[in-house]
């Protein structure tokens, strides 16, 4: 949790520049069963269709599962980062965790699905970001975090629309 500082009556939040690890989470309720959502979110080749500004590539096209490796290229035009990943946890249809192995993107990503009554599902996407480049990187994260959060939320909206449209 970020520390809170008060100035008069107004409380403000400041970034903890000593901690290189930050968590970003977004969730969405999808009008589809967990199995259908799982099939969509773990189809690496189709993630480019719902994850904003991201293209996924794989060297092989085997069934997804524990140990599977793939890369995500996120960015606009020539500006972006390549994010190699490996699946480190695989519990269909409820949980998938990947480890980010790149230079600029390090940490882990987690997809969690929670079945709900009426054939619906809550999908939670969390990223545990290990911010690179020391203090300069942590300062940059102050500006990047809202963009990352907005990207996750927009991606989940696209995912839900896609699945619910059939």
Buried (B, 14 or more C-beta within 10 A) or exposed (E): EEEEEEEEEEEEEEBEBEEBEBEBEBBBEBBBBBEBBBBBBBEBEBBBEBBBBBBBEEEEEEEBEEEBBBBBBBEEEEEBEBBBBBBBEBEBBEBBBBBBBBEBBBBBBBBBBBBBEEEBBBBBBBBBBEBBEEEEBBBEBEEBBEEBBEBBBBBBBBBBEBBEEE
